[in-house]
Amino acid sequence: MNSTAKRFIHKQNLIFVPLFWKMKTKFVTKYLFNMNKIAKKAIELIPWMVTVAFILVLPLIWADTKLAGTSLPRFWPDNALMLDASLLPRQLLLAIYLLAILPIFAIYIFKGSRISFNRSEKVIFGGLALFMLMHIVSCVNVTNHHEAFFHMIKEFMFCLWFFTIYQMLRQNPNGREWLIKTITAMSTVFIAIAIVQLANSDFSQYRMATNHRSYYLNQIMEKTFSTCSNKNLLASLLFITLPTTIYNIANFKKHNVWSAIWLGIGGATALANLTLIVLLLTRTVFAAVALSGFVAIITIYIYILVLRPRLTGVTVGKKTRIAMIAAPVVAVIAFTTIICVTETQIEKTIKERIGVTFNPEEYGYRNNDNGESSVAMRKIIWGKTLEMIKEHPLIGSGPGQWQINIPKFGVDEFGEKMRGGTLTFQRPHNDYLWFASEVGLTGLFGYLVFYIGIIAIGFINIRQTRNRSTLVFNILAVSVLIGWMLVSMLDYPHERIEHNIALLAICAIVLADHPKAETEGNEQSGKTISFCLLAIASAITISGFTQTLQFCKGEHNAREIHSYFYGQGWKKVLHLTRKANRQPYTINNYSAPILYYKGFALSMTGNNQDAIIELKNALKYAPYHILTINTCGMVYMKLEQYDEAEKMYMRTLKISPRNHNALYDMAIMHYNQKKFHQAFKYISQIPLDIKSKPSNFENVYLTICRYAVNENKDLYNAANLNAWMNNDKRIFATIKKFQADTCSFSKILMDEVGAAN
């Protein structure tokens, strides 16, 4: 190669090599920048994708017997104890969701994102913090620490869900629409399952009925609960999702394909939602819908007539004002006329259902074996809950303790099953009284600060916003949240996972819609708060997952125990209860301690000494459980430790003075001790026409009565008394007369057979 060629190549290298490196560097830089941008976008989207998946899967979680892999013997109708098919499985799903979302927030914090609070947020989260603090403080009064810890962790997970969704909305406000549409889709899934159940229902009895239509429809609709455990819970779930379904209709935007699609979905869901609410005949939700509708109308009128003119400076025309005033008047008159003139079958049904609330006697309605309506029963339960609150007014009895401690305040006003201990209440059908009884009035105050604070922020959003979608959603949300307070006063939606997911998501959106004020505090304090919250969230998430998983296993095991127990498979019961000893699940769905079954099984296999030990251990977890106390008395009686047995029976009778098993066993015990008058005193308190009679009841009754009378036979005419004692029907007639009268038995018998000559 000559020198000229070398010079040319050298010159080209001087020009193209730097240009190549410049282009290469620019390409690499741009590629890395784009990759970084994509990664950042992915990190923003992943939490929402996980959240969407969680909410959509939630309605499908239903741990049916077959799905749970349970294979139980058919000893008892419907296997005796039904597993709560949705509560614990959905709580486990919530724990899994929080586990999945936690690492993403850890990445945010370690990359420099800081969590800080403005004044409004401090009020809302301060109320929640007080509510949760009282769950910890109230543990000083708990009877069953396992139940207390489980329920406390459950409440912490609800709070963490709210906090997580709110922080996601702050990080990415576009997720607001995702969340609203996902809750609408969740509601659609619940409704679709309910419609399938409704389509498979038999309406023949309802169609043929000429009266008591609401009774027949209510019985049919009992099987229409979607995957919400019962129809009332389905109705309340449909109600709390109304803001999201109606929002998709009210927020329709022209020339937008997706908006049109969601208009159709929202319209169909809202129509099906309201139709199901009507058919489900849940009076509480009827009242809540009416209250929410009234609040929404008043809020819209105030906004149009007062707030919008202030924001825009444009006043409403005279014709519009007249139309707005006339419209509700015309609507009320038209509605009243239709109701008075027409009388369709469904219309009669709804009228009857509402009438039952105020005058059940007119319709011959009773909801339990004691002849009380559901409204009257609630009043009794609320009265006893108030007694419980008076014991520990400030800090409460501890989370999860209501169902354990409520029998302490007596069950004599309830039906035979409640008095016998075979039926119990798990909640007071009033979430606010529930909070006050378990975490005290202080804890209730914290919850109300949070809840009423959200409603107040919703009204502030309505007053200040000029954004149409924000306005629409906040009007709907505030109206339904006020109606939800009525639902919470008459039912127990706070127990359910799906209800809290929807409720707290709506609350998070309302708080996120609030105009952002400057946060207080410096960078260092924000960093400290962020890492502290991350540590707390990690502890809650891990504890929530492990506890819920253990309780799921425990409930599955408890169901098997209960089934074998009623099938008298004592060896299997003992095997399963030994397995249960290794789990924190101590009480089943009937508020019965698992060790009660073990103690009973040991007694049935002749091991009475060990049975007493296990039954006493069971009473540590549930000291007022009637069946455990009574069984303890029975075992003491087998061991001929009559003083201890009497203490146990008296303990039962203090809780349930008309408990037939305790009265019967006390009579047997005194009869064995040849204390016949004492034996008759107890057995004569048992009505002869009770539904569930102890074994050999009538013969024992007659024998004790004869022995008791025979001790004072010198007081009566011998011939007449002898004839009386040989006639079973006459003895039973005298006992019935005694039970219906206020006189002593000896006086009634004296009138019957006469005095001695």
Buried (B, 14 or more C-beta within 10 A) or exposed (E): EEEEEEEEEEEEEEEEEEEEEEEEEEEEEEEEEEEEEEEEEEBBBBBBEBBBEBBBBBBEBBBEBEEBEBEBEEBBEEBBBEBBBBBBBBBBBBBBBBBBBBEBBBEBBEEEBBBBBBEBBBBBBBBBBBBBBBBBBBBEBBBBBBBBBBBBBBBBBBBBBBBBBBBBBBBBEEBBBBBBBBBBBBBBBBBBBBBEBBEEBEEEEBEEBEEBBBBBBBEBBEEBBBBBBEBBBBBBBBBBBBBBBBBBBBBBEEEEEEBEEBBEBBBBBBEBBBBBBBBBBBBBBBBBBEBBEEBBBEBBBBBBBEBBEEEEEEEBEEEEEEEBEEEEEEEEEEEEEEEEEEEEEEEBBBBBBBBBBEEBEEBEBBBBBBEBBBBBBBEBBBEBBBEBBEEBEEBBBBBBBBBBBBBBBBBEBBBBBBBBBBBBBBBBBBBBBBBBBBBBBBBBBBBBBBBBBBBBBBBBBBBBBEEEBBBBBBBBBBBBBBBBBBBBBBBBBBBBBBBBBBBBBBBBBBBBBBEEEEBEBEEEEBBEBBBEBBEBBBEBBBBBBEBBBBBBBBBBBBBBBBBBBBBEBBEBBBBBBEBBEEBBBBBBBBBBBBBBBBBBBBBBBEBBEBBBBBBEBBBEBBBBBBBBBBBBBBBBBBBEBBEBBBBBBEBBBBBBBBBBBBBBBBBBBBBEEEBBBBBBBBBBBBBBEBEEBBEEBEEBBBBBBBBBBEEEBEBBBEEBBEEBBEEEEBBBBBBEBBBEEEEEBBEBBBEBBBEEE
